Amino acid sequence: MQPDGRYYMNIDKGNQAISGKNAVTIGNAANSVPCQTGPDGQIVRRWEVKTLTCDRPVEVEANRDGAVWLLAGIDSGVFGRWEFYITKFSATLTPQ
């Protein structure tokens, strides 16, 4: 934890839609379903299931024991409350 009380990753994940040295951006998870106003005037939000797929090979280097770490996450430029659930993550590793 840093002096400001926050935790920071020690990898270069990039920023929002830009990939970094240690992470690849695979798409935009924004909800395309517009919000609606209910009969009581409250905003009604609809969930949307999305599938994001990396369309290119990504090279990773295993450690001397053959282990690799895979990272799945979200980066948002939206300030305020938002919810995002990763319900499934899969990867295929092919030795070179």
N, CA, C and O atoms as CSV, one atom per row, in Angstrom:
chain,resi,resn,atom,element,x,y,z
A,1,MET,N,N,0.854,-1.171,0.000
A,1,MET,CA,C,0.000,0.000,0.000
A,1,MET,C,C,0.902,1.238,0.000
A,1,MET,O,O,1.928,1.282,0.679
A,2,GLN,N,N,0.493,2.227,-0.773
A,2,GLN,CA,C,1.234,3.475,-0.882
A,2,GLN,C,C,0.845,4.432,0.246
A,2,GLN,O,O,-0.166,4.218,0.916
A,3,PRO,N,N,1.632,5.481,0.461
A,3,PRO,CA,C,1.306,6.443,1.520
A,3,PRO,C,C,-0.090,7.064,1.384
A,3,PRO,O,O,-0.690,7.468,2.380
A,4,ASP,N,N,-0.603,7.138,0.150
A,4,ASP,CA,C,-1.940,7.712,-0.043
A,4,ASP,C,C,-3.052,6.701,0.227
A,4,ASP,O,O,-4.227,7.014,0.037
A,5,GLY,N,N,-2.691,5.471,0.675
A,5,GLY,CA,C,-3.684,4.454,1.006
A,5,GLY,C,C,-4.125,3.614,-0.182
A,5,GLY,O,O,-4.993,2.754,-0.039
A,6,ARG,N,N,-3.548,3.847,-1.344
A,6,ARG,CA,C,-3.937,3.104,-2.544
A,6,ARG,C,C,-2.925,2.009,-2.858
A,6,ARG,O,O,-1.767,2.058,-2.443
A,7,TYR,N,N,-3.403,1.025,-3.601
A,7,TYR,CA,C,-2.543,-0.020,-4.120
A,7,TYR,C,C,-2.303,0.251,-5.602
A,7,TYR,O,O,-3.218,0.665,-6.314
A,8,TYR,N,N,-1.098,0.024,-6.061
A,8,TYR,CA,C,-0.764,0.217,-7.462
A,8,TYR,C,C,-0.133,-1.058,-8.004
A,8,TYR,O,O,0.652,-1.709,-7.315
A,9,MET,N,N,-0.475,-1.415,-9.240
A,9,MET,CA,C,0.121,-2.590,-9.860
A,9,MET,C,C,1.535,-2.259,-10.314
A,9,MET,O,O,1.834,-1.121,-10.677
A,10,ASN,N,N,2.394,-3.260,-10.290
A,10,ASN,CA,C,3.762,-3.056,-10.740
A,10,ASN,C,C,3.969,-3.619,-12.141
A,10,ASN,O,O,5.063,-4.069,-12.482
A,11,ILE,N,N,2.915,-3.592,-12.946
A,11,ILE,CA,C,3.009,-4.004,-14.345
A,11,ILE,C,C,2.530,-2.855,-15.221
A,11,ILE,O,O,1.778,-1.989,-14.776
A,12,ASP,N,N,2.974,-2.861,-16.465
A,12,ASP,CA,C,2.511,-1.870,-17.434
A,12,ASP,C,C,1.292,-2.458,-18.140
A,12,ASP,O,O,1.427,-3.222,-19.095
A,13,LYS,N,N,0.089,-2.092,-17.656
A,13,LYS,CA,C,-1.153,-2.601,-18.232
A,13,LYS,C,C,-1.655,-1.713,-19.362
A,13,LYS,O,O,-2.605,-2.076,-20.056
A,14,GLY,N,N,-1.031,-0.556,-19.556
A,14,GLY,CA,C,-1.535,0.411,-20.515
A,14,GLY,C,C,-2.557,1.301,-19.831
A,14,GLY,O,O,-2.615,1.370,-18.603
A,15,ASN,N,N,-3.357,1.978,-20.632
A,15,ASN,CA,C,-4.356,2.885,-20.073
A,15,ASN,C,C,-5.607,2.867,-20.942
A,15,ASN,O,O,-5.566,3.239,-22.115
A,16,GLN,N,N,-6.702,2.437,-20.364
A,16,GLN,CA,C,-7.997,2.360,-21.026
A,16,GLN,C,C,-7.891,1.554,-22.318
A,16,GLN,O,O,-7.681,0.344,-22.235
A,17,ALA,N,N,-8.021,2.138,-23.487
A,17,ALA,CA,C,-8.035,1.375,-24.737
A,17,ALA,C,C,-6.638,1.122,-25.313
A,17,ALA,O,O,-6.518,0.529,-26.385
A,18,ILE,N,N,-5.596,1.555,-24.630
A,18,ILE,CA,C,-4.228,1.393,-25.120
A,18,ILE,C,C,-3.547,0.260,-24.353
A,18,ILE,O,O,-3.471,0.291,-23.125
A,19,SER,N,N,-3.055,-0.741,-25.087
A,19,SER,CA,C,-2.340,-1.849,-24.461
A,19,SER,C,C,-1.034,-1.364,-23.858
A,19,SER,O,O,-0.482,-0.353,-24.293
A,20,GLY,N,N,-0.539,-2.082,-22.855
A,20,GLY,CA,C,0.748,-1.786,-22.244
A,20,GLY,C,C,1.741,-2.883,-22.557
A,20,GLY,O,O,1.449,-3.805,-23.319
A,21,LYS,N,N,2.920,-2.775,-21.961
A,21,LYS,CA,C,3.970,-3.765,-22.181
A,21,LYS,C,C,3.569,-5.141,-21.648
A,21,LYS,O,O,3.976,-6.161,-22.203
A,22,ASN,N,N,2.769,-5.174,-20.568
A,22,ASN,CA,C,2.421,-6.437,-19.922
A,22,ASN,C,C,0.954,-6.816,-20.032
A,22,ASN,O,O,0.524,-7.767,-19.379
A,23,ALA,N,N,0.178,-6.114,-20.829
A,23,ALA,CA,C,-1.250,-6.418,-20.952
A,23,ALA,C,C,-1.748,-5.999,-22.333
A,23,ALA,O,O,-1.236,-5.052,-22.932
A,24,VAL,N,N,-2.741,-6.711,-22.820
A,24,VAL,CA,C,-3.293,-6.460,-24.151
A,24,VAL,C,C,-4.764,-6.085,-24.016
A,24,VAL,O,O,-5.530,-6.778,-23.347
A,25,THR,N,N,-5.150,-4.990,-24.653
A,25,THR,CA,C,-6.557,-4.586,-24.684
A,25,THR,C,C,-7.265,-5.434,-25.727
A,25,THR,O,O,-6.786,-5.562,-26.854
A,26,ILE,N,N,-8.412,-6.020,-25.357
A,26,ILE,CA,C,-9.110,-6.899,-26.301
A,26,ILE,C,C,-10.474,-6.373,-26.726
A,26,ILE,O,O,-11.155,-7.037,-27.507
A,27,GLY,N,N,-10.898,-5.221,-26.250
A,27,GLY,CA,C,-12.181,-4.709,-26.709
A,27,GLY,C,C,-12.787,-3.694,-25.778
A,27,GLY,O,O,-12.186,-3.290,-24.782
A,28,ASN,N,N,-13.980,-3.295,-26.120
A,28,ASN,CA,C,-14.722,-2.304,-25.372
A,28,ASN,C,C,-15.916,-2.999,-24.721
A,28,ASN,O,O,-16.733,-3.607,-25.413
A,29,ALA,N,N,-16.019,-2.913,-23.414
A,29,ALA,CA,C,-17.085,-3.590,-22.690
A,29,ALA,C,C,-18.264,-2.670,-22.386
A,29,ALA,O,O,-19.127,-3.014,-21.579
A,30,ALA,N,N,-18.303,-1.512,-23.025
A,30,ALA,CA,C,-19.394,-0.570,-22.755
A,30,ALA,C,C,-20.745,-1.195,-23.086
A,30,ALA,O,O,-20.871,-1.950,-24.050
A,31,ASN,N,N,-21.730,-0.880,-22.293
A,31,ASN,CA,C,-23.084,-1.375,-22.498
A,31,ASN,C,C,-23.737,-0.595,-23.641
A,31,ASN,O,O,-23.760,0.636,-23.618
A,32,SER,N,N,-24.256,-1.294,-24.623
A,32,SER,CA,C,-24.901,-0.632,-25.756
A,32,SER,C,C,-26.408,-0.487,-25.561
A,32,SER,O,O,-27.095,0.079,-26.412
A,33,VAL,N,N,-26.926,-1.003,-24.432
A,33,VAL,CA,C,-28.356,-0.910,-24.150
A,33,VAL,C,C,-28.627,0.428,-23.460
A,33,VAL,O,O,-28.111,0.669,-22.368
A,34,PRO,N,N,-29.426,1.299,-24.078
A,34,PRO,CA,C,-29.673,2.605,-23.450
A,34,PRO,C,C,-30.486,2.476,-22.164
A,34,PRO,O,O,-31.349,1.608,-22.028
A,35,CYS,N,N,-30.179,3.372,-21.227
A,35,CYS,CA,C,-30.954,3.422,-19.988
A,35,CYS,C,C,-32.351,3.953,-20.300
A,35,CYS,O,O,-32.538,4.707,-21.255
A,36,GLN,N,N,-33.317,3.559,-19.496
A,36,GLN,CA,C,-34.692,4.020,-19.667
A,36,GLN,C,C,-35.181,4.591,-18.345
A,36,GLN,O,O,-34.605,4.323,-17.291
A,37,THR,N,N,-36.233,5.369,-18.407
A,37,THR,CA,C,-36.850,5.907,-17.197
A,37,THR,C,C,-38.092,5.095,-16.893
A,37,THR,O,O,-38.969,4.937,-17.742
A,38,GLY,N,N,-38.160,4.577,-15.666
A,38,GLY,CA,C,-39.303,3.779,-15.244
A,38,GLY,C,C,-40.500,4.664,-14.926
A,38,GLY,O,O,-40.387,5.890,-14.943
A,39,PRO,N,N,-41.656,4.050,-14.633
A,39,PRO,CA,C,-42.870,4.802,-14.339
A,39,PRO,C,C,-42.743,5.710,-13.108
A,39,PRO,O,O,-43.463,6.700,-12.978
A,40,ASP,N,N,-41.815,5.356,-12.206
A,40,ASP,CA,C,-41.618,6.179,-11.014
A,40,ASP,C,C,-40.559,7.263,-11.216
A,40,ASP,O,O,-40.198,7.967,-10.273
A,41,GLY,N,N,-40.059,7.397,-12.460
A,41,GLY,CA,C,-39.054,8.406,-12.761
A,41,GLY,C,C,-37.624,7.966,-12.506
A,41,GLY,O,O,-36.687,8.709,-12.799
A,42,GLN,N,N,-37.442,6.759,-11.959
A,42,GLN,CA,C,-36.100,6.244,-11.687
A,42,GLN,C,C,-35.479,5.696,-12.978
A,42,GLN,O,O,-36.180,5.174,-13.845
A,43,ILE,N,N,-34.170,5.825,-13.085
A,43,ILE,CA,C,-33.463,5.286,-14.246
A,43,ILE,C,C,-33.386,3.771,-14.120
A,43,ILE,O,O,-33.009,3.244,-13.074
A,44,VAL,N,N,-33.744,3.083,-15.184
A,44,VAL,CA,C,-33.697,1.620,-15.230
A,44,VAL,C,C,-32.543,1.235,-16.137
A,44,VAL,O,O,-32.519,1.597,-17.313
A,45,ARG,N,N,-31.589,0.502,-15.586
A,45,ARG,CA,C,-30.437,0.053,-16.367
A,45,ARG,C,C,-30.594,-1.421,-16.692
A,45,ARG,O,O,-31.046,-2.202,-15.855
A,46,ARG,N,N,-30.233,-1.790,-17.866
A,46,ARG,CA,C,-30.317,-3.182,-18.303
A,46,ARG,C,C,-28.902,-3.746,-18.431
A,46,ARG,O,O,-27.995,-3.086,-18.939
A,47,TRP,N,N,-28.740,-4.979,-17.959
A,47,TRP,CA,C,-27.464,-5.658,-18.101
A,47,TRP,C,C,-27.301,-6.147,-19.525
A,47,TRP,O,O,-28.286,-6.423,-20.209
A,48,GLU,N,N,-26.083,-6.253,-19.965
A,48,GLU,CA,C,-25.786,-6.782,-21.294
A,48,GLU,C,C,-24.620,-7.753,-21.169
A,48,GLU,O,O,-23.586,-7.423,-20.588
A,49,VAL,N,N,-24.791,-8.937,-21.709
A,49,VAL,CA,C,-23.709,-9.915,-21.727
A,49,VAL,C,C,-22.864,-9.651,-22.969
A,49,VAL,O,O,-23.395,-9.495,-24.068
A,50,LYS,N,N,-21.565,-9.602,-22.788
A,50,LYS,CA,C,-20.648,-9.372,-23.900
A,50,LYS,C,C,-19.587,-10.450,-23.898
A,50,LYS,O,O,-19.214,-10.972,-22.847
A,51,THR,N,N,-19.108,-10.775,-25.073
A,51,THR,CA,C,-17.977,-11.676,-25.229
A,51,THR,C,C,-16.866,-10.899,-25.903
A,51,THR,O,O,-17.055,-10.345,-26.986
A,52,LEU,N,N,-15.710,-10.857,-25.265
A,52,LEU,CA,C,-14.549,-10.185,-25.833
A,52,LEU,C,C,-13.503,-11.240,-26.131
A,52,LEU,O,O,-13.223,-12.094,-25.290
A,53,THR,N,N,-12.928,-11.190,-27.310
A,53,THR,CA,C,-11.965,-12.194,-27.742
A,53,THR,C,C,-10.724,-11.513,-28.281
A,53,THR,O,O,-10.812,-10.569,-29.066
A,54,CYS,N,N,-9.578,-11.992,-27.860
A,54,CYS,CA,C,-8.313,-11.480,-28.396
A,54,CYS,C,C,-8.137,-12.085,-29.789
A,54,CYS,O,O,-8.134,-13.306,-29.940
A,55,ASP,N,N,-7.993,-11.244,-30.791
A,55,ASP,CA,C,-7.950,-11.724,-32.178
A,55,ASP,C,C,-6.534,-11.925,-32.707
A,55,ASP,O,O,-6.335,-12.078,-33.912
A,56,ARG,N,N,-5.557,-11.923,-31.814
A,56,ARG,CA,C,-4.186,-12.135,-32.258
A,56,ARG,C,C,-3.417,-12.892,-31.185
A,56,ARG,O,O,-3.763,-12.827,-30.005
A,57,PRO,N,N,-2.372,-13.611,-31.592
A,57,PRO,CA,C,-1.570,-14.322,-30.594
A,57,PRO,C,C,-0.837,-13.332,-29.691
A,57,PRO,O,O,-0.412,-12.266,-30.138
A,58,VAL,N,N,-0.695,-13.691,-28.438
A,58,VAL,CA,C,0.054,-12.888,-27.474
A,58,VAL,C,C,1.163,-13.775,-26.931
A,58,VAL,O,O,0.898,-14.853,-26.398
A,59,GLU,N,N,2.395,-13.327,-27.064
A,59,GLU,CA,C,3.514,-14.120,-26.574
A,59,GLU,C,C,3.738,-13.857,-25.093
A,59,GLU,O,O,3.757,-12.709,-24.647
A,60,VAL,N,N,3.906,-14.933,-24.342
A,60,VAL,CA,C,4.236,-14.837,-22.923
A,60,VAL,C,C,5.458,-15.720,-22.682
A,60,VAL,O,O,5.708,-16.669,-23.424
A,61,GLU,N,N,6.201,-15.399,-21.653
A,61,GLU,CA,C,7.380,-16.193,-21.322
A,61,GLU,C,C,7.192,-16.823,-19.951
A,61,GLU,O,O,6.971,-16.133,-18.955
A,62,ALA,N,N,7.284,-18.136,-19.921
A,62,ALA,CA,C,7.138,-18.860,-18.657
A,62,ALA,C,C,8.409,-18.712,-17.831
A,62,ALA,O,O,9.490,-18.443,-18.356
A,63,ASN,N,N,8.245,-18.898,-16.509
A,63,ASN,CA,C,9.443,-18.904,-15.670
A,63,ASN,C,C,10.144,-20.251,-15.826
A,63,ASN,O,O,9.708,-21.092,-16.612
A,64,ARG,N,N,11.215,-20.452,-15.090
A,64,ARG,CA,C,11.995,-21.689,-15.269
A,64,ARG,C,C,11.232,-22.942,-14.862
A,64,ARG,O,O,11.612,-24.051,-15.238
A,65,ASP,N,N,10.140,-22.770,-14.083
A,65,ASP,CA,C,9.297,-23.907,-13.717
A,65,ASP,C,C,8.162,-24.130,-14.714
A,65,ASP,O,O,7.366,-25.054,-14.551
A,66,GLY,N,N,8.084,-23.290,-15.743
A,66,GLY,CA,C,7.034,-23.414,-16.741
A,66,GLY,C,C,5.741,-22.715,-16.383
A,66,GLY,O,O,4.726,-22.917,-17.050
A,67,ALA,N,N,5.755,-21.897,-15.340
A,67,ALA,CA,C,4.539,-21.214,-14.885
A,67,ALA,C,C,4.399,-19.831,-15.531
A,67,ALA,O,O,5.387,-19.132,-15.762
A,68,VAL,N,N,3.153,-19.457,-15.816
A,68,VAL,CA,C,2.835,-18.117,-16.304
A,68,VAL,C,C,1.664,-17.577,-15.496
A,68,VAL,O,O,0.866,-18.345,-14.959
A,69,TRP,N,N,1.564,-16.260,-15.411
A,69,TRP,CA,C,0.427,-15.600,-14.775
A,69,TRP,C,C,-0.428,-14.987,-15.858
A,69,TRP,O,O,0.084,-14.345,-16.775
A,70,LEU,N,N,-1.743,-15.183,-15.756
A,70,LEU,CA,C,-2.684,-14.553,-16.676
A,70,LEU,C,C,-3.501,-13.540,-15.887
A,70,LEU,O,O,-3.882,-13.791,-14.744
A,71,LEU,N,N,-3.765,-12.400,-16.502
A,71,LEU,CA,C,-4.458,-11.303,-15.847
A,71,LEU,C,C,-5.688,-10.933,-16.659
A,71,LEU,O,O,-5.595,-10.752,-17.873
A,72,ALA,N,N,-6.831,-10.819,-16.011
A,72,ALA,CA,C,-8.044,-10.313,-16.656
A,72,ALA,C,C,-8.531,-9.147,-15.819
A,72,ALA,O,O,-8.629,-9.260,-14.597
A,73,GLY,N,N,-8.832,-8.043,-16.451
A,73,GLY,CA,C,-9.279,-6.888,-15.691
A,73,GLY,C,C,-9.986,-5.871,-16.557
A,73,GLY,O,O,-10.148,-6.054,-17.763
A,74,ILE,N,N,-10.400,-4.804,-15.920
A,74,ILE,CA,C,-11.158,-3.740,-16.558
A,74,ILE,C,C,-10.472,-2.416,-16.263
A,74,ILE,O,O,-9.983,-2.202,-15.154
A,75,ASP,N,N,-10.433,-1.536,-17.239
A,75,ASP,CA,C,-9.923,-0.184,-17.033
A,75,ASP,C,C,-10.981,0.772,-17.556
A,75,ASP,O,O,-11.437,0.634,-18.691
A,76,SER,N,N,-11.368,1.721,-16.753
A,76,SER,CA,C,-12.447,2.627,-17.143
A,76,SER,C,C,-12.036,4.074,-16.943
A,76,SER,O,O,-11.348,4.413,-15.980
A,77,GLY,N,N,-12.465,4.917,-17.861
A,77,GLY,CA,C,-12.273,6.354,-17.730
A,77,GLY,C,C,-13.474,7.017,-17.089
A,77,GLY,O,O,-13.496,8.238,-16.934
A,78,VAL,N,N,-14.473,6.233,-16.714
A,78,VAL,CA,C,-15.693,6.773,-16.120
A,78,VAL,C,C,-15.489,6.904,-14.614
A,78,VAL,O,O,-15.127,5.937,-13.945
A,79,PHE,N,N,-15.718,8.085,-14.093
A,79,PHE,CA,C,-15.643,8.294,-12.657
A,79,PHE,C,C,-17.047,8.169,-12.091
A,79,PHE,O,O,-18.004,8.690,-12.664
A,80,GLY,N,N,-17.164,7.497,-10.998
A,80,GLY,CA,C,-18.473,7.249,-10.419
A,80,GLY,C,C,-18.699,5.760,-10.325
A,80,GLY,O,O,-17.793,4.966,-10.578
A,81,ARG,N,N,-19.885,5.390,-9.967
A,81,ARG,CA,C,-20.207,3.978,-9.742
A,81,ARG,C,C,-20.505,3.277,-11.062
A,81,ARG,O,O,-21.255,3.778,-11.900
A,82,TRP,N,N,-19.905,2.121,-11.221
A,82,TRP,CA,C,-20.228,1.233,-12.327
A,82,TRP,C,C,-19.949,-0.186,-11.863
A,82,TRP,O,O,-19.148,-0.413,-10.956
A,83,GLU,N,N,-20.618,-1.130,-12.497
A,83,GLU,CA,C,-20.451,-2.530,-12.125
A,83,GLU,C,C,-20.095,-3.332,-13.361
A,83,GLU,O,O,-20.647,-3.115,-14.440
A,84,PHE,N,N,-19.170,-4.257,-13.190
A,84,PHE,CA,C,-18.745,-5.111,-14.281
A,84,PHE,C,C,-18.399,-6.460,-13.686
A,84,PHE,O,O,-17.665,-6.531,-12.700
A,85,TYR,N,N,-18.906,-7.510,-14.258
A,85,TYR,CA,C,-18.660,-8.859,-13.746
A,85,TYR,C,C,-17.995,-9.702,-14.822
A,85,TYR,O,O,-18.522,-9.829,-15.927
A,86,ILE,N,N,-16.857,-10.270,-14.512
A,86,ILE,CA,C,-16.215,-11.235,-15.409
A,86,ILE,C,C,-16.751,-12.598,-14.992
A,86,ILE,O,O,-16.438,-13.091,-13.909
A,87,THR,N,N,-17.557,-13.202,-15.854
A,87,THR,CA,C,-18.194,-14.471,-15.497
A,87,THR,C,C,-17.428,-15.681,-16.024
A,87,THR,O,O,-17.617,-16.799,-15.546
A,88,LYS,N,N,-16.566,-15.451,-17.009
A,88,LYS,CA,C,-15.791,-16.561,-17.552
A,88,LYS,C,C,-14.530,-16.002,-18.186
A,88,LYS,O,O,-14.561,-14.963,-18.846
A,89,PHE,N,N,-13.435,-16.691,-17.983
A,89,PHE,CA,C,-12.151,-16.307,-18.575
A,89,PHE,C,C,-11.489,-17.589,-19.036
A,89,PHE,O,O,-11.384,-18.541,-18.261
A,90,SER,N,N,-11.042,-17.635,-20.275
A,90,SER,CA,C,-10.348,-18.824,-20.748
A,90,SER,C,C,-9.188,-18.413,-21.642
A,90,SER,O,O,-9.216,-17.357,-22.274
A,91,ALA,N,N,-8.181,-19.251,-21.684
A,91,ALA,CA,C,-7.011,-19.008,-22.519
A,91,ALA,C,C,-6.485,-20.346,-23.005
A,91,ALA,O,O,-6.604,-21.361,-22.319
A,92,THR,N,N,-5.912,-20.336,-24.177
A,92,THR,CA,C,-5.266,-21.519,-24.729
A,92,THR,C,C,-3.777,-21.219,-24.829
A,92,THR,O,O,-3.381,-20.267,-25.502
A,93,LEU,N,N,-2.960,-22.009,-24.174
A,93,LEU,CA,C,-1.518,-21.817,-24.191
A,93,LEU,C,C,-0.898,-22.882,-25.077
A,93,LEU,O,O,-1.161,-24.073,-24.911
A,94,THR,N,N,-0.072,-22.446,-26.019
A,94,THR,CA,C,0.583,-23.361,-26.948
A,94,THR,C,C,2.092,-23.193,-26.843
A,94,THR,O,O,2.606,-22.117,-27.147
A,95,PRO,N,N,2.812,-24.219,-26.424
A,95,PRO,CA,C,4.266,-24.091,-26.326
A,95,PRO,C,C,4.883,-23.836,-27.703
A,95,PRO,O,O,4.421,-24.371,-28.711
A,96,GLN,N,N,5.909,-23.029,-27.730
A,96,GLN,CA,C,6.598,-22.701,-28.993
A,96,GLN,C,C,7.964,-23.357,-29.036
A,96,GLN,O,O,8.694,-23.200,-30.015
